[in-house]
Amino acid sequence: MNEGAATIRTRKFMSNRLLSRKQMIVDVLHPGKATVAKTDIRERLAKMYKTTPDTIFCFGFRTKFGGGKTSGFALVYDSLDQAKKFEPKYRLVRHGLLEKPKGGRKNR
């Protein structure tokens, strides 16, 4: 999606020194447009917080009824090592930082 298509705002910003991250609620305003992809949101947040997109984790996005506004949660880690330490494995797999385990529960 192009730059002018959506506006990203953050609220309830909190700096969490214990987990070495910044956490916030992200509001995306996209009137008359489709829901913005998480990768686009990550890139825009990376520009806002002057970091790389691989240290940003976005999740829990829900579009309000009628469209036009989407809200979700974002975590901006200080380093990639801290992100790998504290993030759940399934989110690391979604980001491509870990390999998805092969086979089922009984095959291990």
Phi and psi restraints in degrees (range 20) as a CNS / XPLOR table:
assign (resid 1 and name C) (resid 2 and name N)
       (resid 2 and name CA) (resid 2 and name C) 1.0 -74.6 20.0 2
assign (resid 2 and name N) (resid 2 and name CA)
       (resid 2 and name C) (resid 3 and name N) 1.0 168.7 20.0 2
assign (resid 2 and name C) (resid 3 and name N)
       (resid 3 and name CA) (resid 3 and name C) 1.0 -61.7 20.0 2
assign (resid 3 and name N) (resid 3 and name CA)
       (resid 3 and name C) (resid 4 and name N) 1.0 -40.8 20.0 2
assign (resid 3 and name C) (resid 4 and name N)
       (resid 4 and name CA) (resid 4 and name C) 1.0 -84.2 20.0 2
assign (resid 4 and name N) (resid 4 and name CA)
       (resid 4 and name C) (resid 5 and name N) 1.0 -1.6 20.0 2
assign (resid 4 and name C) (resid 5 and name N)
       (resid 5 and name CA) (resid 5 and name C) 1.0 -76.0 20.0 2
assign (resid 5 and name N) (resid 5 and name CA)
       (resid 5 and name C) (resid 6 and name N) 1.0 -29.2 20.0 2
assign (resid 5 and name C) (resid 6 and name N)
       (resid 6 and name CA) (resid 6 and name C) 1.0 -139.1 20.0 2
assign (resid 6 and name N) (resid 6 and name CA)
       (resid 6 and name C) (resid 7 and name N) 1.0 149.2 20.0 2
assign (resid 6 and name C) (resid 7 and name N)
       (resid 7 and name CA) (resid 7 and name C) 1.0 -111.2 20.0 2
assign (resid 7 and name N) (resid 7 and name CA)
       (resid 7 and name C) (resid 8 and name N) 1.0 132.5 20.0 2
assign (resid 7 and name C) (resid 8 and name N)
       (resid 8 and name CA) (resid 8 and name C) 1.0 -111.6 20.0 2
assign (resid 8 and name N) (resid 8 and name CA)
       (resid 8 and name C) (resid 9 and name N) 1.0 126.6 20.0 2
assign (resid 8 and name C) (resid 9 and name N)
       (resid 9 and name CA) (resid 9 and name C) 1.0 -125.2 20.0 2
assign (resid 9 and name N) (resid 9 and name CA)
       (resid 9 and name C) (resid 10 and name N) 1.0 146.5 20.0 2
assign (resid 9 and name C) (resid 10 and name N)
       (resid 10 and name CA) (resid 10 and name C) 1.0 -115.1 20.0 2
assign (resid 10 and name N) (resid 10 and name CA)
       (resid 10 and name C) (resid 11 and name N) 1.0 146.3 20.0 2
assign (resid 10 and name C) (resid 11 and name N)
       (resid 11 and name CA) (resid 11 and name C) 1.0 -144.9 20.0 2
assign (resid 11 and name N) (resid 11 and name CA)
       (resid 11 and name C) (resid 12 and name N) 1.0 167.1 20.0 2
assign (resid 11 and name C) (resid 12 and name N)
       (resid 12 and name CA) (resid 12 and name C) 1.0 51.1 20.0 2
assign (resid 12 and name N) (resid 12 and name CA)
       (resid 12 and name C) (resid 13 and name N) 1.0 46.9 20.0 2
assign (resid 12 and name C) (resid 13 and name N)
       (resid 13 and name CA) (resid 13 and name C) 1.0 -71.9 20.0 2
assign (resid 13 and name N) (resid 13 and name CA)
       (resid 13 and name C) (resid 14 and name N) 1.0 134.8 20.0 2
assign (resid 13 and name C) (resid 14 and name N)
       (resid 14 and name CA) (resid 14 and name C) 1.0 -141.5 20.0 2
assign (resid 14 and name N) (resid 14 and name CA)
       (resid 14 and name C) (resid 15 and name N) 1.0 132.9 20.0 2
assign (resid 14 and name C) (resid 15 and name N)
       (resid 15 and name CA) (resid 15 and name C) 1.0 -94.6 20.0 2
assign (resid 15 and name N) (resid 15 and name CA)
       (resid 15 and name C) (resid 16 and name N) 1.0 118.6 20.0 2
assign (resid 15 and name C) (resid 16 and name N)
       (resid 16 and name CA) (resid 16 and name C) 1.0 -106.8 20.0 2
assign (resid 16 and name N) (resid 16 and name CA)
       (resid 16 and name C) (resid 17 and name N) 1.0 94.1 20.0 2
assign (resid 16 and name C) (resid 17 and name N)
       (resid 17 and name CA) (resid 17 and name C) 1.0 -69.3 20.0 2
assign (resid 17 and name N) (resid 17 and name CA)
       (resid 17 and name C) (resid 18 and name N) 1.0 -30.3 20.0 2
assign (resid 17 and name C) (resid 18 and name N)
       (resid 18 and name CA) (resid 18 and name C) 1.0 -63.1 20.0 2
assign (resid 18 and name N) (resid 18 and name CA)
       (resid 18 and name C) (resid 19 and name N) 1.0 -40.4 20.0 2
assign (resid 18 and name C) (resid 19 and name N)
       (resid 19 and name CA) (resid 19 and name C) 1.0 -100.3 20.0 2
assign (resid 19 and name N) (resid 19 and name CA)
       (resid 19 and name C) (resid 20 and name N) 1.0 7.5 20.0 2
assign (resid 19 and name C) (resid 20 and name N)
       (resid 20 and name CA) (resid 20 and name C) 1.0 47.1 20.0 2
assign (resid 20 and name N) (resid 20 and name CA)
       (resid 20 and name C) (resid 21 and name N) 1.0 58.6 20.0 2
assign (resid 20 and name C) (resid 21 and name N)
       (resid 21 and name CA) (resid 21 and name C) 1.0 -152.1 20.0 2
assign (resid 21 and name N) (resid 21 and name CA)
       (resid 21 and name C) (resid 22 and name N) 1.0 165.7 20.0 2
assign (resid 21 and name C) (resid 22 and name N)
       (resid 22 and name CA) (resid 22 and name C) 1.0 -112.3 20.0 2
assign (resid 22 and name N) (resid 22 and name CA)
       (resid 22 and name C) (resid 23 and name N) 1.0 135.3 20.0 2
assign (resid 22 and name C) (resid 23 and name N)
       (resid 23 and name CA) (resid 23 and name C) 1.0 -127.3 20.0 2
assign (resid 23 and name N) (resid 23 and name CA)
       (resid 23 and name C) (resid 24 and name N) 1.0 145.3 20.0 2
assign (resid 23 and name C) (resid 24 and name N)
       (resid 24 and name CA) (resid 24 and name C) 1.0 -159.2 20.0 2
assign (resid 24 and name N) (resid 24 and name CA)
       (resid 24 and name C) (resid 25 and name N) 1.0 163.3 20.0 2
assign (resid 24 and name C) (resid 25 and name N)
       (resid 25 and name CA) (resid 25 and name C) 1.0 -96.2 20.0 2
assign (resid 25 and name N) (resid 25 and name CA)
       (resid 25 and name C) (resid 26 and name N) 1.0 133.9 20.0 2
assign (resid 25 and name C) (resid 26 and name N)
       (resid 26 and name CA) (resid 26 and name C) 1.0 -110.6 20.0 2
assign (resid 26 and name N) (resid 26 and name CA)
       (resid 26 and name C) (resid 27 and name N) 1.0 127.2 20.0 2
assign (resid 26 and name C) (resid 27 and name N)
       (resid 27 and name CA) (resid 27 and name C) 1.0 -109.7 20.0 2
assign (resid 27 and name N) (resid 27 and name CA)
       (resid 27 and name C) (resid 28 and name N) 1.0 126.0 20.0 2
assign (resid 27 and name C) (resid 28 and name N)
       (resid 28 and name CA) (resid 28 and name C) 1.0 -112.2 20.0 2
assign (resid 28 and name N) (resid 28 and name CA)
       (resid 28 and name C) (resid 29 and name N) 1.0 120.4 20.0 2
assign (resid 28 and name C) (resid 29 and name N)
       (resid 29 and name CA) (resid 29 and name C) 1.0 -100.6 20.0 2
assign (resid 29 and name N) (resid 29 and name CA)
       (resid 29 and name C) (resid 30 and name N) 1.0 118.2 20.0 2
assign (resid 29 and name C) (resid 30 and name N)
       (resid 30 and name CA) (resid 30 and name C) 1.0 -139.5 20.0 2
assign (resid 30 and name N) (resid 30 and name CA)
       (resid 30 and name C) (resid 31 and name N) 1.0 67.4 20.0 2
assign (resid 30 and name C) (resid 31 and name N)
       (resid 31 and name CA) (resid 31 and name C) 1.0 -65.9 20.0 2
assign (resid 31 and name N) (resid 31 and name CA)
       (resid 31 and name C) (resid 32 and name N) 1.0 129.1 20.0 2
assign (resid 31 and name C) (resid 32 and name N)
       (resid 32 and name CA) (resid 32 and name C) 1.0 74.7 20.0 2
assign (resid 32 and name N) (resid 32 and name CA)
       (resid 32 and name C) (resid 33 and name N) 1.0 7.4 20.0 2
assign (resid 32 and name C) (resid 33 and name N)
       (resid 33 and name CA) (resid 33 and name C) 1.0 -120.7 20.0 2
assign (resid 33 and name N) (resid 33 and name CA)
       (resid 33 and name C) (resid 34 and name N) 1.0 166.5 20.0 2
assign (resid 33 and name C) (resid 34 and name N)
       (resid 34 and name CA) (resid 34 and name C) 1.0 -73.3 20.0 2
assign (resid 34 and name N) (resid 34 and name CA)
       (resid 34 and name C) (resid 35 and name N) 1.0 166.6 20.0 2
assign (resid 34 and name C) (resid 35 and name N)
       (resid 35 and name CA) (resid 35 and name C) 1.0 -62.3 20.0 2
assign (resid 35 and name N) (resid 35 and name CA)
       (resid 35 and name C) (resid 36 and name N) 1.0 137.6 20.0 2
assign (resid 35 and name C) (resid 36 and name N)
       (resid 36 and name CA) (resid 36 and name C) 1.0 -77.0 20.0 2
assign (resid 36 and name N) (resid 36 and name CA)
       (resid 36 and name C) (resid 37 and name N) 1.0 139.6 20.0 2
assign (resid 36 and name C) (resid 37 and name N)
       (resid 37 and name CA) (resid 37 and name C) 1.0 -69.0 20.0 2
assign (resid 37 and name N) (resid 37 and name CA)
       (resid 37 and name C) (resid 38 and name N) 1.0 149.8 20.0 2
assign (resid 37 and name C) (resid 38 and name N)
       (resid 38 and name CA) (resid 38 and name C) 1.0 -63.0 20.0 2
assign (resid 38 and name N) (resid 38 and name CA)
       (resid 38 and name C) (resid 39 and name N) 1.0 -33.1 20.0 2
assign (resid 38 and name C) (resid 39 and name N)
       (resid 39 and name CA) (resid 39 and name C) 1.0 -64.9 20.0 2
assign (resid 39 and name N) (resid 39 and name CA)
       (resid 39 and name C) (resid 40 and name N) 1.0 -37.9 20.0 2
assign (resid 39 and name C) (resid 40 and name N)
       (resid 40 and name CA) (resid 40 and name C) 1.0 -66.3 20.0 2
assign (resid 40 and name N) (resid 40 and name CA)
       (resid 40 and name C) (resid 41 and name N) 1.0 -40.1 20.0 2
assign (resid 40 and name C) (resid 41 and name N)
       (resid 41 and name CA) (resid 41 and name C) 1.0 -64.0 20.0 2
assign (resid 41 and name N) (resid 41 and name CA)
       (resid 41 and name C) (resid 42 and name N) 1.0 -42.2 20.0 2
assign (resid 41 and name C) (resid 42 and name N)
       (resid 42 and name CA) (resid 42 and name C) 1.0 -60.8 20.0 2
assign (resid 42 and name N) (resid 42 and name CA)
       (resid 42 and name C) (resid 43 and name N) 1.0 -43.2 20.0 2
assign (resid 42 and name C) (resid 43 and name N)
       (resid 43 and name CA) (resid 43 and name C) 1.0 -65.3 20.0 2
assign (resid 43 and name N) (resid 43 and name CA)
       (resid 43 and name C) (resid 44 and name N) 1.0 -41.3 20.0 2
assign (resid 43 and name C) (resid 44 and name N)
       (resid 44 and name CA) (resid 44 and name C) 1.0 -67.5 20.0 2
assign (resid 44 and name N) (resid 44 and name CA)
       (resid 44 and name C) (resid 45 and name N) 1.0 -40.2 20.0 2
assign (resid 44 and name C) (resid 45 and name N)
       (resid 45 and name CA) (resid 45 and name C) 1.0 -66.2 20.0 2
assign (resid 45 and name N) (resid 45 and name CA)
       (resid 45 and name C) (resid 46 and name N) 1.0 -34.7 20.0 2
assign (resid 45 and name C) (resid 46 and name N)
       (resid 46 and name CA) (resid 46 and name C) 1.0 -62.7 20.0 2
assign (resid 46 and name N) (resid 46 and name CA)
       (resid 46 and name C) (resid 47 and name N) 1.0 -38.7 20.0 2
assign (resid 46 and name C) (resid 47 and name N)
       (resid 47 and name CA) (resid 47 and name C) 1.0 -67.2 20.0 2
assign (resid 47 and name N) (resid 47 and name CA)
       (resid 47 and name C) (resid 48 and name N) 1.0 -40.7 20.0 2
assign (resid 47 and name C) (resid 48 and name N)
       (resid 48 and name CA) (resid 48 and name C) 1.0 -64.8 20.0 2
assign (resid 48 and name N) (resid 48 and name CA)
       (resid 48 and name C) (resid 49 and name N) 1.0 -41.0 20.0 2
assign (resid 48 and name C) (resid 49 and name N)
       (resid 49 and name CA) (resid 49 and name C) 1.0 -103.3 20.0 2
assign (resid 49 and name N) (resid 49 and name CA)
       (resid 49 and name C) (resid 50 and name N) 1.0 10.7 20.0 2
assign (resid 49 and name C) (resid 50 and name N)
       (resid 50 and name CA) (resid 50 and name C) 1.0 51.5 20.0 2
assign (resid 50 and name N) (resid 50 and name CA)
       (resid 50 and name C) (resid 51 and name N) 1.0 55.9 20.0 2
assign (resid 50 and name C) (resid 51 and name N)
       (resid 51 and name CA) (resid 51 and name C) 1.0 -142.0 20.0 2
assign (resid 51 and name N) (resid 51 and name CA)
       (resid 51 and name C) (resid 52 and name N) 1.0 -178.1 20.0 2
assign (resid 51 and name C) (resid 52 and name N)
       (resid 52 and name CA) (resid 52 and name C) 1.0 -92.2 20.0 2
assign (resid 52 and name N) (resid 52 and name CA)
       (resid 52 and name C) (resid 53 and name N) 1.0 150.4 20.0 2
assign (resid 52 and name C) (resid 53 and name N)
       (resid 53 and name CA) (resid 53 and name C) 1.0 -65.0 20.0 2
assign (resid 53 and name N) (resid 53 and name CA)
       (resid 53 and name C) (resid 54 and name N) 1.0 -20.2 20.0 2
assign (resid 53 and name C) (resid 54 and name N)
       (resid 54 and name CA) (resid 54 and name C) 1.0 -75.1 20.0 2
assign (resid 54 and name N) (resid 54 and name CA)
       (resid 54 and name C) (resid 55 and name N) 1.0 -12.2 20.0 2
assign (resid 54 and name C) (resid 55 and name N)
       (resid 55 and name CA) (resid 55 and name C) 1.0 -96.4 20.0 2
assign (resid 55 and name N) (resid 55 and name CA)
       (resid 55 and name C) (resid 56 and name N) 1.0 5.5 20.0 2
assign (resid 55 and name C) (resid 56 and name N)
       (resid 56 and name CA) (resid 56 and name C) 1.0 -110.3 20.0 2
assign (resid 56 and name N) (resid 56 and name CA)
       (resid 56 and name C) (resid 57 and name N) 1.0 130.1 20.0 2
assign (resid 56 and name C) (resid 57 and name N)
       (resid 57 and name CA) (resid 57 and name C) 1.0 -121.0 20.0 2
assign (resid 57 and name N) (resid 57 and name CA)
       (resid 57 and name C) (resid 58 and name N) 1.0 119.1 20.0 2
assign (resid 57 and name C) (resid 58 and name N)
       (resid 58 and name CA) (resid 58 and name C) 1.0 -112.4 20.0 2
assign (resid 58 and name N) (resid 58 and name CA)
       (resid 58 and name C) (resid 59 and name N) 1.0 137.5 20.0 2
assign (resid 58 and name C) (resid 59 and name N)
       (resid 59 and name CA) (resid 59 and name C) 1.0 -159.5 20.0 2
assign (resid 59 and name N) (resid 59 and name CA)
       (resid 59 and name C) (resid 60 and name N) 1.0 167.6 20.0 2
assign (resid 59 and name C) (resid 60 and name N)
       (resid 60 and name CA) (resid 60 and name C) 1.0 71.4 20.0 2
assign (resid 60 and name N) (resid 60 and name CA)
       (resid 60 and name C) (resid 61 and name N) 1.0 29.9 20.0 2
assign (resid 60 and name C) (resid 61 and name N)
       (resid 61 and name CA) (resid 61 and name C) 1.0 -79.6 20.0 2
assign (resid 61 and name N) (resid 61 and name CA)
       (resid 61 and name C) (resid 62 and name N) 1.0 132.7 20.0 2
assign (resid 61 and name C) (resid 62 and name N)
       (resid 62 and name CA) (resid 62 and name C) 1.0 -132.2 20.0 2
assign (resid 62 and name N) (resid 62 and name CA)
       (resid 62 and name C) (resid 63 and name N) 1.0 131.3 20.0 2
assign (resid 62 and name C) (resid 63 and name N)
       (resid 63 and name CA) (resid 63 and name C) 1.0 -88.6 20.0 2
assign (resid 63 and name N) (resid 63 and name CA)
       (resid 63 and name C) (resid 64 and name N) 1.0 133.5 20.0 2
assign (resid 63 and name C) (resid 64 and name N)
       (resid 64 and name CA) (resid 64 and name C) 1.0 -67.9 20.0 2
assign (resid 64 and name N) (resid 64 and name CA)
       (resid 64 and name C) (resid 65 and name N) 1.0 154.7 20.0 2
assign (resid 64 and name C) (resid 65 and name N)
       (resid 65 and name CA) (resid 65 and name C) 1.0 -60.4 20.0 2
assign (resid 65 and name N) (resid 65 and name CA)
       (resid 65 and name C) (resid 66 and name N) 1.0 130.4 20.0 2
assign (resid 65 and name C) (resid 66 and name N)
       (resid 66 and name CA) (resid 66 and name C) 1.0 95.7 20.0 2
assign (resid 66 and name N) (resid 66 and name CA)
       (resid 66 and name C) (resid 67 and name N) 1.0 -11.3 20.0 2
assign (resid 66 and name C) (resid 67 and name N)
       (resid 67 and name CA) (resid 67 and name C) 1.0 78.0 20.0 2
assign (resid 67 and name N) (resid 67 and name CA)
       (resid 67 and name C) (resid 68 and name N) 1.0 -177.4 20.0 2
assign (resid 67 and name C) (resid 68 and name N)
       (resid 68 and name CA) (resid 68 and name C) 1.0 93.3 20.0 2
assign (resid 68 and name N) (resid 68 and name CA)
       (resid 68 and name C) (resid 69 and name N) 1.0 -24.0 20.0 2
assign (resid 68 and name C) (resid 69 and name N)
       (resid 69 and name CA) (resid 69 and name C) 1.0 -143.3 20.0 2
assign (resid 69 and name N) (resid 69 and name CA)
       (resid 69 and name C) (resid 70 and name N) 1.0 131.0 20.0 2
assign (resid 69 and name C) (resid 70 and name N)
       (resid 70 and name CA) (resid 70 and name C) 1.0 -127.2 20.0 2
assign (resid 70 and name N) (resid 70 and name CA)
       (resid 70 and name C) (resid 71 and name N) 1.0 136.8 20.0 2
assign (resid 70 and name C) (resid 71 and name N)
       (resid 71 and name CA) (resid 71 and name C) 1.0 -124.0 20.0 2
assign (resid 71 and name N) (resid 71 and name CA)
       (resid 71 and name C) (resid 72 and name N) 1.0 145.1 20.0 2
assign (resid 71 and name C) (resid 72 and name N)
       (resid 72 and name CA) (resid 72 and name C) 1.0 -160.9 20.0 2
assign (resid 72 and name N) (resid 72 and name CA)
       (resid 72 and name C) (resid 73 and name N) 1.0 -168.0 20.0 2
assign (resid 72 and name C) (resid 73 and name N)
       (resid 73 and name CA) (resid 73 and name C) 1.0 -122.2 20.0 2
assign (resid 73 and name N) (resid 73 and name CA)
       (resid 73 and name C) (resid 74 and name N) 1.0 144.4 20.0 2
assign (resid 73 and name C) (resid 74 and name N)
       (resid 74 and name CA) (resid 74 and name C) 1.0 -136.9 20.0 2
assign (resid 74 and name N) (resid 74 and name CA)
       (resid 74 and name C) (resid 75 and name N) 1.0 142.9 20.0 2
assign (resid 74 and name C) (resid 75 and name N)
       (resid 75 and name CA) (resid 75 and name C) 1.0 -121.9 20.0 2
assign (resid 75 and name N) (resid 75 and name CA)
       (resid 75 and name C) (resid 76 and name N) 1.0 129.5 20.0 2
assign (resid 75 and name C) (resid 76 and name N)
       (resid 76 and name CA) (resid 76 and name C) 1.0 -116.5 20.0 2
assign (resid 76 and name N) (resid 76 and name CA)
       (resid 76 and name C) (resid 77 and name N) 1.0 108.0 20.0 2
assign (resid 76 and name C) (resid 77 and name N)
       (resid 77 and name CA) (resid 77 and name C) 1.0 -85.6 20.0 2
assign (resid 77 and name N) (resid 77 and name CA)
       (resid 77 and name C) (resid 78 and name N) 1.0 153.0 20.0 2
assign (resid 77 and name C) (resid 78 and name N)
       (resid 78 and name CA) (resid 78 and name C) 1.0 -70.0 20.0 2
assign (resid 78 and name N) (resid 78 and name CA)
       (resid 78 and name C) (resid 79 and name N) 1.0 -34.9 20.0 2
assign (resid 78 and name C) (resid 79 and name N)
       (resid 79 and name CA) (resid 79 and name C) 1.0 -145.6 20.0 2
assign (resid 79 and name N) (resid 79 and name CA)
       (resid 79 and name C) (resid 80 and name N) 1.0 162.9 20.0 2
assign (resid 79 and name C) (resid 80 and name N)
       (resid 80 and name CA) (resid 80 and name C) 1.0 -69.2 20.0 2
assign (resid 80 and name N) (resid 80 and name CA)
       (resid 80 and name C) (resid 81 and name N) 1.0 -32.6 20.0 2
assign (resid 80 and name C) (resid 81 and name N)
       (resid 81 and name CA) (resid 81 and name C) 1.0 -63.3 20.0 2
assign (resid 81 and name N) (resid 81 and name CA)
       (resid 81 and name C) (resid 82 and name N) 1.0 -41.0 20.0 2
assign (resid 81 and name C) (resid 82 and name N)
       (resid 82 and name CA) (resid 82 and name C) 1.0 -65.9 20.0 2
assign (resid 82 and name N) (resid 82 and name CA)
       (resid 82 and name C) (resid 83 and name N) 1.0 -38.0 20.0 2
assign (resid 82 and name C) (resid 83 and name N)
       (resid 83 and name CA) (resid 83 and name C) 1.0 -63.2 20.0 2
assign (resid 83 and name N) (resid 83 and name CA)
       (resid 83 and name C) (resid 84 and name N) 1.0 -43.7 20.0 2
assign (resid 83 and name C) (resid 84 and name N)
       (resid 84 and name CA) (resid 84 and name C) 1.0 -66.3 20.0 2
assign (resid 84 and name N) (resid 84 and name CA)
       (resid 84 and name C) (resid 85 and name N) 1.0 -28.3 20.0 2
assign (resid 84 and name C) (resid 85 and name N)
       (resid 85 and name CA) (resid 85 and name C) 1.0 -75.2 20.0 2
assign (resid 85 and name N) (resid 85 and name CA)
       (resid 85 and name C) (resid 86 and name N) 1.0 -40.3 20.0 2
assign (resid 85 and name C) (resid 86 and name N)
       (resid 86 and name CA) (resid 86 and name C) 1.0 -103.7 20.0 2
assign (resid 86 and name N) (resid 86 and name CA)
       (resid 86 and name C) (resid 87 and name N) 1.0 -22.8 20.0 2
assign (resid 86 and name C) (resid 87 and name N)
       (resid 87 and name CA) (resid 87 and name C) 1.0 -77.0 20.0 2
assign (resid 87 and name N) (resid 87 and name CA)
       (resid 87 and name C) (resid 88 and name N) 1.0 146.5 20.0 2
assign (resid 87 and name C) (resid 88 and name N)
       (resid 88 and name CA) (resid 88 and name C) 1.0 -63.3 20.0 2
assign (resid 88 and name N) (resid 88 and name CA)
       (resid 88 and name C) (resid 89 and name N) 1.0 152.9 20.0 2
assign (resid 88 and name C) (resid 89 and name N)
       (resid 89 and name CA) (resid 89 and name C) 1.0 -61.1 20.0 2
assign (resid 89 and name N) (resid 89 and name CA)
       (resid 89 and name C) (resid 90 and name N) 1.0 -37.7 20.0 2
assign (resid 89 and name C) (resid 90 and name N)
       (resid 90 and name CA) (resid 90 and name C) 1.0 -65.8 20.0 2
assign (resid 90 and name N) (resid 90 and name CA)
       (resid 90 and name C) (resid 91 and name N) 1.0 -32.2 20.0 2
assign (resid 90 and name C) (resid 91 and name N)
       (resid 91 and name CA) (resid 91 and name C) 1.0 -72.2 20.0 2
assign (resid 91 and name N) (resid 91 and name CA)
       (resid 91 and name C) (resid 92 and name N) 1.0 -35.8 20.0 2
assign (resid 91 and name C) (resid 92 and name N)
       (resid 92 and name CA) (resid 92 and name C) 1.0 -65.7 20.0 2
assign (resid 92 and name N) (resid 92 and name CA)
       (resid 92 and name C) (resid 93 and name N) 1.0 -36.4 20.0 2
assign (resid 92 and name C) (resid 93 and name N)
       (resid 93 and name CA) (resid 93 and name C) 1.0 -65.8 20.0 2
assign (resid 93 and name N) (resid 93 and name CA)
       (resid 93 and name C) (resid 94 and name N) 1.0 -41.2 20.0 2
assign (resid 93 and name C) (resid 94 and name N)
       (resid 94 and name CA) (resid 94 and name C) 1.0 -62.5 20.0 2
assign (resid 94 and name N) (resid 94 and name CA)
       (resid 94 and name C) (resid 95 and name N) 1.0 -34.9 20.0 2
assign (resid 94 and name C) (resid 95 and name N)
       (resid 95 and name CA) (resid 95 and name C) 1.0 -79.3 20.0 2
assign (resid 95 and name N) (resid 95 and name CA)
       (resid 95 and name C) (resid 96 and name N) 1.0 -12.9 20.0 2
assign (resid 95 and name C) (resid 96 and name N)
       (resid 96 and name CA) (resid 96 and name C) 1.0 85.0 20.0 2
assign (resid 96 and name N) (resid 96 and name CA)
       (resid 96 and name C) (resid 97 and name N) 1.0 17.3 20.0 2
assign (resid 96 and name C) (resid 97 and name N)
       (resid 97 and name CA) (resid 97 and name C) 1.0 -89.8 20.0 2
assign (resid 97 and name N) (resid 97 and name CA)
       (resid 97 and name C) (resid 98 and name N) 1.0 -17.1 20.0 2
assign (resid 97 and name C) (resid 98 and name N)
       (resid 98 and name CA) (resid 98 and name C) 1.0 -130.9 20.0 2
assign (resid 98 and name N) (resid 98 and name CA)
       (resid 98 and name C) (resid 99 and name N) 1.0 157.5 20.0 2
assign (resid 98 and name C) (resid 99 and name N)
       (resid 99 and name CA) (resid 99 and name C) 1.0 -86.6 20.0 2
assign (resid 99 and name N) (resid 99 and name CA)
       (resid 99 and name C) (resid 100 and name N) 1.0 135.7 20.0 2
assign (resid 99 and name C) (resid 100 and name N)
       (resid 100 and name CA) (resid 100 and name C) 1.0 -69.9 20.0 2
assign (resid 100 and name N) (resid 100 and name CA)
       (resid 100 and name C) (resid 101 and name N) 1.0 132.1 20.0 2
assign (resid 100 and name C) (resid 101 and name N)
       (resid 101 and name CA) (resid 101 and name C) 1.0 -64.7 20.0 2
assign (resid 101 and name N) (resid 101 and name CA)
       (resid 101 and name C) (resid 102 and name N) 1.0 137.8 20.0 2
assign (resid 101 and name C) (resid 102 and name N)
       (resid 102 and name CA) (resid 102 and name C) 1.0 -89.8 20.0 2
assign (resid 102 and name N) (resid 102 and name CA)
       (resid 102 and name C) (resid 103 and name N) 1.0 150.5 20.0 2
assign (resid 102 and name C) (resid 103 and name N)
       (resid 103 and name CA) (resid 103 and name C) 1.0 83.3 20.0 2
assign (resid 103 and name N) (resid 103 and name CA)
       (resid 103 and name C) (resid 104 and name N) 1.0 172.0 20.0 2
assign (resid 103 and name C) (resid 104 and name N)
       (resid 104 and name CA) (resid 104 and name C) 1.0 -94.2 20.0 2
assign (resid 104 and name N) (resid 104 and name CA)
       (resid 104 and name C) (resid 105 and name N) 1.0 -173.5 20.0 2
assign (resid 104 and name C) (resid 105 and name N)
       (resid 105 and name CA) (resid 105 and name C) 1.0 -65.7 20.0 2
assign (resid 105 and name N) (resid 105 and name CA)
       (resid 105 and name C) (resid 106 and name N) 1.0 -39.4 20.0 2
assign (resid 105 and name C) (resid 106 and name N)
       (resid 106 and name CA) (resid 106 and name C) 1.0 -81.2 20.0 2
assign (resid 106 and name N) (resid 106 and name CA)
       (resid 106 and name C) (resid 107 and name N) 1.0 -13.5 20.0 2
assign (resid 106 and name C) (resid 107 and name N)
       (resid 107 and name CA) (resid 107 and name C) 1.0 -88.7 20.0 2
assign (resid 107 and name N) (resid 107 and name CA)
       (resid 107 and name C) (resid 108 and name N) 1.0 -2.6 20.0 2
